[in-house]
Amino acid sequence: MQRCTPEIPAEAWFKSSYSGANTSECLEAAALVGGTAVRDSKNPLGAQIAFPAHAWTNFVAALQEDRVS
C-alpha cells in the first residue's frame, strides 16, 4: 500500500488543549508544509490523513462557528 502522507516525526504530533485526561476520543495533529495531518491518538501507528492548508483552515473556522456537528 502506498503511503499518502509524508513521514512525520513522533515529536511533531500534538493533541488539542481541549483534549482532557478523561477524553477517549482524541485526534492528534501535525503541522506540515502546506497543510495539516491528523491521526487517532489511540492508534498512532494507524492511518493518517493530510489536509491542504485551505481545507484545514475552513474546517477549524467551521468548528469555531459551530457549523460542524
All heavy atoms as a GROMACS GRO file, in nm:
protein
  515
    1MET      N    1   0.084  -0.117   0.000
    1MET     CA    2   0.000   0.000   0.000
    1MET      C    3   0.089   0.124   0.000
    1MET      O    4   0.185   0.131   0.076
    1MET     CB    5  -0.092  -0.001   0.122
    1MET     CG    6  -0.178   0.124   0.132
    1MET     SD    7  -0.288   0.120   0.273
    1MET     CE    8  -0.435   0.062   0.195
    2GLN      N    9   0.054   0.220  -0.082
    2GLN     CA   10   0.132   0.343  -0.091
    2GLN      C   11   0.095   0.438   0.022
    2GLN      O   12  -0.021   0.454   0.056
    2GLN     CB   13   0.106   0.410  -0.225
    2GLN     CG   14   0.189   0.532  -0.247
    2GLN     CD   15   0.164   0.592  -0.385
    2GLN    OE1   16   0.080   0.545  -0.460
    2GLN    NE2   17   0.236   0.695  -0.416
    3ARG      N   18   0.198   0.501   0.080
    3ARG     CA   19   0.178   0.596   0.187
    3ARG      C   20   0.131   0.728   0.127
    3ARG      O   21   0.191   0.780   0.035
    3ARG     CB   22   0.308   0.616   0.266
    3ARG     CG   23   0.292   0.700   0.387
    3ARG     CD   24   0.424   0.700   0.465
    3ARG     NE   25   0.411   0.778   0.584
    3ARG     CZ   26   0.360   0.734   0.698
    3ARG    NH1   27   0.319   0.611   0.707
    3ARG    NH2   28   0.351   0.811   0.802
    4CYS      N   29   0.024   0.786   0.182
    4CYS     CA   30  -0.034   0.909   0.128
    4CYS      C   31   0.015   1.034   0.199
    4CYS      O   32  -0.001   1.144   0.147
    4CYS     CB   33  -0.186   0.904   0.135
    4CYS     SG   34  -0.256   0.773   0.035
    5THR      N   35   0.069   1.020   0.316
    5THR     CA   36   0.121   1.135   0.390
    5THR      C   37   0.271   1.117   0.405
    5THR      O   38   0.322   1.006   0.407
    5THR     CB   39   0.056   1.150   0.529
    5THR    OG1   40   0.076   1.029   0.602
    5THR    CG2   41  -0.092   1.179   0.519
    6PRO      N   42   0.344   1.227   0.418
    6PRO     CA   43   0.488   1.215   0.437
    6PRO      C   44   0.520   1.154   0.573
    6PRO      O   45   0.436   1.151   0.662
    6PRO     CB   46   0.536   1.361   0.430
    6PRO     CG   47   0.417   1.442   0.464
    6PRO     CD   48   0.297   1.365   0.419
    7GLU      N   49   0.641   1.102   0.585
    7GLU     CA   50   0.686   1.051   0.715
    7GLU      C   51   0.690   1.168   0.812
    7GLU      O   52   0.753   1.270   0.785
    7GLU     CB   53   0.824   0.988   0.701
    7GLU     CG   54   0.869   0.913   0.824
    7GLU     CD   55   0.784   0.790   0.852
    7GLU    OE1   56   0.740   0.725   0.756
    7GLU    OE2   57   0.761   0.760   0.969
    8ILE      N   58   0.623   1.154   0.924
    8ILE     CA   59   0.612   1.264   1.021
    8ILE      C   60   0.678   1.219   1.151
    8ILE      O   61   0.640   1.117   1.208
    8ILE     CB   62   0.465   1.300   1.047
    8ILE    CG1   63   0.398   1.339   0.914
    8ILE    CG2   64   0.453   1.413   1.147
    8ILE    CD1   65   0.248   1.352   0.921
    9PRO      N   66   0.775   1.294   1.200
    9PRO     CA   67   0.844   1.256   1.324
    9PRO      C   68   0.746   1.254   1.443
    9PRO      O   69   0.652   1.334   1.448
    9PRO     CB   70   0.949   1.366   1.344
    9PRO     CG   71   0.953   1.444   1.218
    9PRO     CD   72   0.828   1.418   1.143
   10ALA      N   73   0.768   1.164   1.535
   10ALA     CA   74   0.680   1.149   1.651
   10ALA      C   75   0.665   1.279   1.729
   10ALA      O   76   0.556   1.310   1.778
   10ALA     CB   77   0.735   1.040   1.743
   11GLU      N   78   0.771   1.358   1.737
   11GLU     CA   79   0.765   1.482   1.816
   11GLU      C   80   0.683   1.592   1.749
   11GLU      O   81   0.650   1.693   1.811
   11GLU     CB   82   0.906   1.534   1.850
   11GLU     CG   83   0.990   1.570   1.730
   11GLU     CD   84   1.069   1.454   1.672
   11GLU    OE1   85   1.054   1.338   1.715
   11GLU    OE2   86   1.146   1.480   1.579
   12ALA      N   87   0.644   1.572   1.623
   12ALA     CA   88   0.564   1.673   1.553
   12ALA      C   89   0.416   1.665   1.588
   12ALA      O   90   0.342   1.760   1.569
   12ALA     CB   91   0.582   1.658   1.402
   13TRP      N   92   0.374   1.551   1.640
   13TRP     CA   93   0.232   1.530   1.672
   13TRP      C   94   0.196   1.596   1.804
   13TRP      O   95   0.271   1.592   1.900
   13TRP     CB   96   0.201   1.382   1.677
   13TRP     CG   97   0.214   1.316   1.544
   13TRP    CD1   98   0.320   1.244   1.499
   13TRP    CD2   99   0.118   1.316   1.439
   13TRP    NE1  100   0.296   1.200   1.371
   13TRP    CE2  101   0.173   1.243   1.332
   13TRP    CE3  102  -0.009   1.371   1.424
   13TRP    CZ2  103   0.104   1.223   1.213
   13TRP    CZ3  104  -0.076   1.351   1.305
   13TRP    CH2  105  -0.020   1.277   1.201
   14PHE      N  106   0.075   1.653   1.810
   14PHE     CA  107   0.027   1.713   1.935
   14PHE      C  108  -0.124   1.694   1.946
   14PHE      O  109  -0.193   1.678   1.847
   14PHE     CB  110   0.062   1.862   1.940
   14PHE     CG  111  -0.005   1.945   1.834
   14PHE    CD1  112  -0.126   2.006   1.859
   14PHE    CD2  113   0.053   1.960   1.709
   14PHE    CE1  114  -0.189   2.081   1.761
   14PHE    CE2  115  -0.009   2.035   1.610
   14PHE     CZ  116  -0.130   2.096   1.636
   15LYS      N  117  -0.172   1.695   2.071
   15LYS     CA  118  -0.315   1.689   2.097
   15LYS      C  119  -0.364   1.830   2.126
   15LYS      O  120  -0.291   1.914   2.176
   15LYS     CB  121  -0.345   1.604   2.221
   15LYS     CG  122  -0.347   1.457   2.198
   15LYS     CD  123  -0.408   1.390   2.319
   15LYS     CE  124  -0.362   1.249   2.333
   15LYS     NZ  125  -0.421   1.186   2.451
   16SER      N  126  -0.489   1.852   2.098
   16SER     CA  127  -0.552   1.980   2.127
   16SER      C  128  -0.550   2.006   2.277
   16SER      O  129  -0.559   1.912   2.358
   16SER     CB  130  -0.697   1.978   2.078
   16SER     OG  131  -0.768   2.087   2.132
   17SER      N  132  -0.544   2.132   2.314
   17SER     CA  133  -0.552   2.168   2.456
   17SER      C  134  -0.690   2.136   2.511
   17SER      O  135  -0.709   2.130   2.632
   17SER     CB  136  -0.520   2.316   2.475
   17SER     OG  137  -0.611   2.395   2.400
   18TYR      N  138  -0.788   2.112   2.424
   18TYR     CA  139  -0.922   2.076   2.468
   18TYR      C  140  -0.934   1.927   2.500
   18TYR      O  141  -1.036   1.882   2.549
   18TYR     CB  142  -1.025   2.113   2.361
   18TYR     CG  143  -1.043   2.261   2.347
   18TYR    CD1  144  -0.979   2.331   2.245
   18TYR    CD2  145  -1.124   2.332   2.435
   18TYR    CE1  146  -0.995   2.468   2.232
   18TYR    CE2  147  -1.139   2.468   2.422
   18TYR     CZ  148  -1.075   2.536   2.320
   18TYR     OH  149  -1.090   2.670   2.308
   19SER      N  150  -0.834   1.849   2.469
   19SER     CA  151  -0.835   1.705   2.498
   19SER      C  152  -0.794   1.684   2.643
   19SER      O  153  -0.678   1.697   2.678
   19SER     CB  154  -0.738   1.630   2.406
   19SER     OG  155  -0.778   1.640   2.274
   20GLY      N  156  -0.891   1.652   2.725
   20GLY     CA  157  -0.862   1.630   2.866
   20GLY      C  158  -0.822   1.488   2.895
   20GLY      O  159  -0.828   1.399   2.809
   21ALA      N  160  -0.782   1.464   3.017
   21ALA     CA  161  -0.737   1.331   3.059
   21ALA      C  162  -0.850   1.229   3.052
   21ALA      O  163  -0.826   1.111   3.033
   21ALA     CB  164  -0.680   1.338   3.200
   22ASN      N  165  -0.974   1.272   3.067
   22ASN     CA  166  -1.088   1.181   3.069
   22ASN      C  167  -1.152   1.164   2.932
   22ASN      O  168  -1.260   1.108   2.922
   22ASN     CB  169  -1.192   1.230   3.169
   22ASN     CG  170  -1.138   1.232   3.310
   22ASN    OD1  171  -1.054   1.149   3.345
   22ASN    ND2  172  -1.181   1.326   3.391
   23THR      N  173  -1.088   1.212   2.828
   23THR     CA  174  -1.144   1.206   2.694
   23THR      C  175  -1.079   1.091   2.617
   23THR      O  176  -0.959   1.084   2.606
   23THR     CB  177  -1.118   1.339   2.619
   23THR    OG1  178  -1.173   1.445   2.696
   23THR    CG2  179  -1.183   1.338   2.484
   24SER      N  180  -1.162   1.001   2.564
   24SER     CA  181  -1.107   0.887   2.491
   24SER      C  182  -1.111   0.907   2.340
   24SER      O  183  -1.056   0.828   2.266
   24SER     CB  184  -1.182   0.760   2.528
   24SER     OG  185  -1.317   0.770   2.488
   25GLU      N  186  -1.179   1.010   2.294
   25GLU     CA  187  -1.190   1.036   2.151
   25GLU      C  188  -1.105   1.156   2.114
   25GLU      O  189  -1.153   1.268   2.108
   25GLU     CB  190  -1.336   1.058   2.113
   25GLU     CG  191  -1.422   0.937   2.142
   25GLU     CD  192  -1.569   0.962   2.119
   25GLU    OE1  193  -1.607   1.078   2.096
   25GLU    OE2  194  -1.644   0.866   2.125
   26CYS      N  195  -0.978   1.133   2.090
   26CYS     CA  196  -0.886   1.241   2.060
   26CYS      C  197  -0.816   1.221   1.927
   26CYS      O  198  -0.783   1.109   1.890
   26CYS     CB  199  -0.777   1.250   2.168
   26CYS     SG  200  -0.841   1.288   2.330
   27LEU      N  201  -0.794   1.329   1.860
   27LEU     CA  202  -0.711   1.330   1.742
   27LEU      C  203  -0.581   1.398   1.776
   27LEU      O  204  -0.576   1.482   1.865
   27LEU     CB  205  -0.777   1.409   1.628
   27LEU     CG  206  -0.898   1.347   1.562
   27LEU    CD1  207  -0.951   1.440   1.455
   27LEU    CD2  208  -0.865   1.213   1.502
   28GLU      N  209  -0.478   1.361   1.707
   28GLU     CA  210  -0.351   1.432   1.714
   28GLU      C  211  -0.329   1.498   1.580
   28GLU      O  212  -0.372   1.446   1.477
   28GLU     CB  213  -0.236   1.336   1.746
   28GLU     CG  214  -0.244   1.276   1.883
   28GLU     CD  215  -0.131   1.180   1.912
   28GLU    OE1  216  -0.095   1.101   1.823
   28GLU    OE2  217  -0.080   1.183   2.024
   29ALA      N  218  -0.265   1.612   1.581
   29ALA     CA  219  -0.238   1.685   1.457
   29ALA      C  220  -0.089   1.710   1.446
   29ALA      O  221  -0.016   1.711   1.546
   29ALA     CB  222  -0.314   1.816   1.456
   30ALA      N  223  -0.044   1.730   1.324
   30ALA     CA  224   0.095   1.766   1.297
   30ALA      C  225   0.094   1.869   1.185
   30ALA      O  226   0.027   1.851   1.083
   30ALA     CB  227   0.176   1.644   1.256
   31ALA      N  228   0.168   1.976   1.205
   31ALA     CA  229   0.178   2.079   1.102
   31ALA      C  230   0.271   2.030   0.991
   31ALA      O  231   0.379   1.977   1.018
   31ALA     CB  232   0.231   2.208   1.163
   32LEU      N  233   0.227   2.045   0.868
   32LEU     CA  234   0.306   2.007   0.751
   32LEU      C  235   0.330   2.132   0.668
   32LEU      O  236   0.257   2.231   0.681
   32LEU     CB  237   0.230   1.906   0.665
   32LEU     CG  238   0.181   1.778   0.731
   32LEU    CD1  239   0.097   1.698   0.633
   32LEU    CD2  240   0.300   1.696   0.778
   33VAL      N  241   0.427   2.127   0.582
   33VAL     CA  242   0.443   2.235   0.485
   33VAL      C  243   0.321   2.230   0.393
   33VAL      O  244   0.298   2.129   0.327
   33VAL     CB  245   0.574   2.218   0.405
   33VAL    CG1  246   0.583   2.322   0.296
   33VAL    CG2  247   0.694   2.225   0.497
   34GLY      N  248   0.240   2.332   0.397
   34GLY     CA  249   0.123   2.337   0.310
   34GLY      C  250  -0.001   2.268   0.363
   34GLY      O  251  -0.097   2.250   0.290
   35GLY      N  252  -0.003   2.228   0.489
   35GLY     CA  253  -0.123   2.165   0.541
   35GLY      C  254  -0.108   2.110   0.682
   35GLY      O  255  -0.016   2.144   0.754
   36THR      N  256  -0.200   2.020   0.716
   36THR     CA  257  -0.204   1.959   0.849
   36THR      C  258  -0.239   1.812   0.833
   36THR      O  259  -0.324   1.776   0.752
   36THR     CB  260  -0.312   2.027   0.936
   36THR    OG1  261  -0.281   2.166   0.946
   36THR    CG2  262  -0.316   1.968   1.076
   37ALA      N  263  -0.175   1.727   0.912
   37ALA     CA  264  -0.207   1.584   0.914
   37ALA      C  265  -0.276   1.553   1.046
   37ALA      O  266  -0.251   1.619   1.148
   37ALA     CB  267  -0.081   1.500   0.901
   38VAL      N  268  -0.365   1.455   1.046
   38VAL     CA  269  -0.432   1.411   1.168
   38VAL      C  270  -0.426   1.259   1.176
   38VAL      O  271  -0.416   1.190   1.075
   38VAL     CB  272  -0.578   1.461   1.178
   38VAL    CG1  273  -0.584   1.612   1.192
   38VAL    CG2  274  -0.660   1.414   1.062
   39ARG      N  275  -0.433   1.210   1.300
   39ARG     CA  276  -0.438   1.066   1.325
   39ARG      C  277  -0.512   1.043   1.456
   39ARG      O  278  -0.532   1.134   1.537
   39ARG     CB  279  -0.298   1.006   1.333
   39ARG     CG  280  -0.219   1.051   1.455
   39ARG     CD  281  -0.080   0.992   1.457
   39ARG     NE  282  -0.007   1.031   1.578
   39ARG     CZ  283   0.117   1.000   1.603
   39ARG    NH1  284   0.186   0.929   1.515
   39ARG    NH2  285   0.176   1.037   1.715
   40ASP      N  286  -0.552   0.920   1.480
   40ASP     CA  287  -0.619   0.880   1.603
   40ASP      C  288  -0.514   0.865   1.712
   40ASP      O  289  -0.419   0.789   1.696
   40ASP     CB  290  -0.692   0.748   1.579
   40ASP     CG  291  -0.772   0.699   1.699
   40ASP    OD1  292  -0.754   0.750   1.811
   40ASP    OD2  293  -0.855   0.609   1.678
   41SER      N  294  -0.532   0.935   1.822
   41SER     CA  295  -0.433   0.930   1.930
   41SER      C  296  -0.423   0.791   1.994
   41SER      O  297  -0.319   0.757   2.048
   41SER     CB  298  -0.464   1.035   2.037
   41SER     OG  299  -0.588   1.009   2.098
   42LYS      N  300  -0.529   0.710   1.985
   42LYS     CA  301  -0.526   0.576   2.043
   42LYS      C  302  -0.453   0.477   1.953
   42LYS      O  303  -0.421   0.367   1.994
   42LYS     CB  304  -0.668   0.527   2.069
   42LYS     CG  305  -0.743   0.605   2.176
   42LYS     CD  306  -0.882   0.551   2.201
   42LYS     CE  307  -0.973   0.546   2.083
   42LYS     NZ  308  -1.010   0.668   2.016
   43ASN      N  309  -0.431   0.515   1.827
   43ASN     CA  310  -0.366   0.427   1.731
   43ASN      C  311  -0.264   0.507   1.649
   43ASN      O  312  -0.283   0.528   1.528
   43ASN     CB  313  -0.471   0.363   1.639
   43ASN     CG  314  -0.412   0.260   1.548
   43ASN    OD1  315  -0.298   0.217   1.564
   43ASN    ND2  316  -0.488   0.219   1.449
   44PRO      N  317  -0.156   0.552   1.712
   44PRO     CA  318  -0.061   0.638   1.643
   44PRO      C  319   0.011   0.573   1.525
   44PRO      O  320   0.063   0.643   1.439
   44PRO     CB  321   0.037   0.678   1.752
   44PRO     CG  322   0.023   0.576   1.859
   44PRO     CD  323  -0.118   0.527   1.850
   45LEU      N  324   0.010   0.441   1.517
   45LEU     CA  325   0.073   0.374   1.404
   45LEU      C  326  -0.027   0.344   1.292
   45LEU      O  327   0.009   0.290   1.189
   45LEU     CB  328   0.141   0.245   1.450
   45LEU     CG  329   0.252   0.263   1.552
   45LEU    CD1  330   0.308   0.128   1.594
   45LEU    CD2  331   0.361   0.353   1.499
   46GLY      N  332  -0.152   0.382   1.315
   46GLY     CA  333  -0.257   0.357   1.217
   46GLY      C  334  -0.261   0.463   1.108
   46GLY      O  335  -0.163   0.532   1.081
   47ALA      N  336  -0.376   0.475   1.049
   47ALA     CA  337  -0.396   0.566   0.936
   47ALA      C  338  -0.375   0.712   0.974
   47ALA      O  339  -0.403   0.752   1.087
   47ALA     CB  340  -0.536   0.548   0.880
   48GLN      N  341  -0.324   0.785   0.879
   48GLN     CA  342  -0.307   0.930   0.892
   48GLN      C  343  -0.370   0.991   0.768
   48GLN      O  344  -0.372   0.928   0.662
   48GLN     CB  345  -0.159   0.968   0.895
   48GLN     CG  346  -0.081   0.904   1.005
   48GLN     CD  347   0.069   0.927   0.990
   48GLN    OE1  348   0.115   0.990   0.897
   48GLN    NE2  349   0.145   0.872   1.081
   49ILE      N  350  -0.420   1.112   0.782
   49ILE     CA  351  -0.474   1.181   0.666
   49ILE      C  352  -0.422   1.325   0.669
   49ILE      O  353  -0.413   1.386   0.775
   49ILE     CB  354  -0.628   1.176   0.663
   49ILE    CG1  355  -0.681   1.235   0.533
   49ILE    CG2  356  -0.689   1.242   0.784
   49ILE    CD1  357  -0.828   1.208   0.508
   50ALA      N  358  -0.386   1.374   0.552
   50ALA     CA  359  -0.334   1.510   0.541
   50ALA      C  360  -0.434   1.596   0.466
   50ALA      O  361  -0.497   1.551   0.370
   50ALA     CB  362  -0.200   1.509   0.468
   51PHE      N  363  -0.448   1.718   0.513
   51PHE     CA  364  -0.538   1.816   0.452
   51PHE      C  365  -0.457   1.934   0.402
   51PHE      O  366  -0.368   1.982   0.473
   51PHE     CB  367  -0.641   1.866   0.555
   51PHE     CG  368  -0.732   1.759   0.605
   51PHE    CD1  369  -0.700   1.688   0.720
   51PHE    CD2  370  -0.849   1.727   0.539
   51PHE    CE1  371  -0.784   1.588   0.768
   51PHE    CE2  372  -0.933   1.628   0.586
   51PHE     CZ  373  -0.900   1.558   0.701
   52PRO      N  374  -0.491   1.987   0.285
   52PRO     CA  375  -0.425   2.110   0.240
   52PRO      C  376  -0.459   2.224   0.337
   52PRO      O  377  -0.563   2.221   0.403
   52PRO     CB  378  -0.484   2.136   0.102
   52PRO     CG  379  -0.570   2.020   0.068
   52PRO     CD  380  -0.589   1.938   0.190
   53ALA      N  381  -0.375   2.323   0.342
   53ALA     CA  382  -0.391   2.433   0.438
   53ALA      C  383  -0.529   2.498   0.428
   53ALA      O  384  -0.593   2.524   0.531
   53ALA     CB  385  -0.281   2.537   0.417
   54HIS      N  386  -0.578   2.523   0.307
   54HIS     CA  387  -0.708   2.591   0.295
   54HIS      C  388  -0.822   2.505   0.350
   54HIS      O  389  -0.914   2.557   0.413
   54HIS     CB  390  -0.735   2.632   0.150
   54HIS     CG  391  -0.764   2.518   0.059
   54HIS    ND1  392  -0.665   2.442   0.002
   54HIS    CD2  393  -0.882   2.464   0.018
   54HIS    CE1  394  -0.721   2.347  -0.072
   54HIS    NE2  395  -0.851   2.357  -0.064
   55ALA      N  396  -0.817   2.376   0.331
   55ALA     CA  397  -0.922   2.287   0.381
   55ALA      C  398  -0.919   2.282   0.534
   55ALA      O  399  -1.024   2.285   0.599
   55ALA     CB  400  -0.906   2.147   0.323
   56TRP      N  401  -0.800   2.274   0.592
   56TRP     CA  402  -0.788   2.270   0.738
   56TRP      C  403  -0.835   2.403   0.798
   56TRP      O  404  -0.909   2.404   0.898
   56TRP     CB  405  -0.644   2.241   0.779
   56TRP     CG  406  -0.630   2.220   0.926
   56TRP    CD1  407  -0.575   2.307   1.016
   56TRP    CD2  408  -0.674   2.108   1.002
   56TRP    NE1  409  -0.581   2.255   1.143
   56TRP    CE2  410  -0.641   2.132   1.137
   56TRP    CE3  411  -0.736   1.989   0.969
   56TRP    CZ2  412  -0.671   2.041   1.239
   56TRP    CZ3  413  -0.765   1.898   1.070
   56TRP    CH2  414  -0.732   1.926   1.202
   57THR      N  415  -0.798   2.515   0.738
   57THR     CA  416  -0.840   2.646   0.787
   57THR      C  417  -0.992   2.659   0.783
   57THR      O  418  -1.054   2.706   0.879
   57THR     CB  419  -0.776   2.758   0.703
   57THR    OG1  420  -0.633   2.746   0.713
   57THR    CG2  421  -0.818   2.896   0.748
   58ASN      N  422  -1.054   2.613   0.675
   58ASN     CA  423  -1.200   2.618   0.665
   58ASN      C  424  -1.266   2.527   0.768
   58ASN      O  425  -1.369   2.563   0.826
   58ASN     CB  426  -1.246   2.579   0.524
   58ASN     CG  427  -1.210   2.683   0.421
   58ASN    OD1  428  -1.182   2.798   0.453
   58ASN    ND2  429  -1.208   2.643   0.295
   59PHE      N  430  -1.210   2.410   0.792
   59PHE     CA  431  -1.263   2.317   0.891
   59PHE      C  432  -1.257   2.378   1.031
   59PHE      O  433  -1.357   2.377   1.105
   59PHE     CB  434  -1.185   2.186   0.887
   59PHE     CG  435  -1.222   2.089   0.995
   59PHE    CD1  436  -1.346   2.030   0.999
   59PHE    CD2  437  -1.129   2.056   1.094
   59PHE    CE1  438  -1.380   1.940   1.100
   59PHE    CE2  439  -1.162   1.967   1.195
   59PHE     CZ  440  -1.287   1.908   1.197
   60VAL      N  441  -1.144   2.434   1.068
   60VAL     CA  442  -1.129   2.495   1.201
   60VAL      C  443  -1.225   2.613   1.215
   60VAL      O  444  -1.289   2.630   1.319
   60VAL     CB  445  -0.983   2.536   1.227
   60VAL    CG1  446  -0.970   2.618   1.353
   60VAL    CG2  447  -0.895   2.412   1.234
   61ALA      N  448  -1.238   2.694   1.111
   61ALA     CA  449  -1.331   2.807   1.116
   61ALA      C  450  -1.475   2.759   1.136
   61ALA      O  451  -1.550   2.818   1.215
   61ALA     CB  452  -1.321   2.890   0.988
   62ALA      N  453  -1.511   2.650   1.069
   62ALA     CA  454  -1.646   2.593   1.086
   62ALA      C  455  -1.667   2.545   1.229
   62ALA      O  456  -1.774   2.566   1.286
   62ALA     CB  457  -1.669   2.480   0.986
   63LEU      N  458  -1.566   2.482   1.287
   63LEU     CA  459  -1.578   2.439   1.427
   63LEU      C  460  -1.597   2.557   1.520
   63LEU      O  461  -1.679   2.553   1.612
   63LEU     CB  462  -1.453   2.360   1.469
   63LEU     CG  463  -1.436   2.222   1.408
   63LEU    CD1  464  -1.302   2.164   1.450
   63LEU    CD2  465  -1.549   2.130   1.448
   64GLN      N  466  -1.520   2.661   1.497
   64GLN     CA  467  -1.529   2.780   1.581
   64GLN      C  468  -1.665   2.847   1.568
   64GLN      O  469  -1.714   2.908   1.661
   64GLN     CB  470  -1.417   2.878   1.547
   64GLN     CG  471  -1.283   2.825   1.589
   64GLN     CD  472  -1.166   2.908   1.538
   64GLN    OE1  473  -1.177   2.980   1.440
   64GLN    NE2  474  -1.053   2.896   1.606
   65GLU      N  475  -1.726   2.835   1.452
   65GLU     CA  476  -1.859   2.893   1.430
   65GLU      C  477  -1.969   2.794   1.462
   65GLU      O  478  -2.087   2.821   1.442
   65GLU     CB  479  -1.872   2.937   1.284
   65GLU     CG  480  -1.778   3.051   1.247
   65GLU     CD  481  -1.783   3.082   1.098
   65GLU    OE1  482  -1.872   3.031   1.028
   65GLU    OE2  483  -1.696   3.157   1.053
   66ASP      N  484  -1.930   2.675   1.510
   66ASP     CA  485  -2.025   2.568   1.547
   66ASP      C  486  -2.110   2.525   1.429
   66ASP      O  487  -2.228   2.497   1.444
   66ASP     CB  488  -2.112   2.613   1.664
   66ASP     CG  489  -2.176   2.496   1.736
   66ASP    OD1  490  -2.119   2.384   1.731
   66ASP    OD2  491  -2.283   2.513   1.797
   67ARG      N  492  -2.048   2.517   1.309
   67ARG     CA  493  -2.119   2.471   1.191
   67ARG      C  494  -2.102   2.322   1.168
   67ARG      O  495  -2.167   2.264   1.083
   67ARG     CB  496  -2.071   2.545   1.066
   67ARG     CG  497  -2.111   2.691   1.066
   67ARG     CD  498  -2.074   2.753   0.932
   67ARG     NE  499  -1.930   2.773   0.928
   67ARG     CZ  500  -1.859   2.780   0.816
   67ARG    NH1  501  -1.916   2.765   0.701
   67ARG    NH2  502  -1.729   2.800   0.820
   68VAL      N  503  -2.011   2.259   1.243
   68VAL     CA  504  -1.985   2.116   1.223
   68VAL      C  505  -2.039   2.042   1.344
   68VAL      O  506  -2.016   2.080   1.458
   68VAL     CB  507  -1.832   2.091   1.209
   68VAL    CG1  508  -1.805   1.942   1.198
   68VAL    CG2  509  -1.779   2.166   1.088
   69SER      N  510  -2.111   1.934   1.319
   69SER     CA  511  -2.164   1.857   1.432
   69SER      C  512  -2.105   1.719   1.434
   69SER      O  513  -2.050   1.671   1.340
   69SER     CB  514  -2.315   1.849   1.425
   69SER     OG  515  -2.357   1.796   1.302
   0.00000   0.00000   0.00000
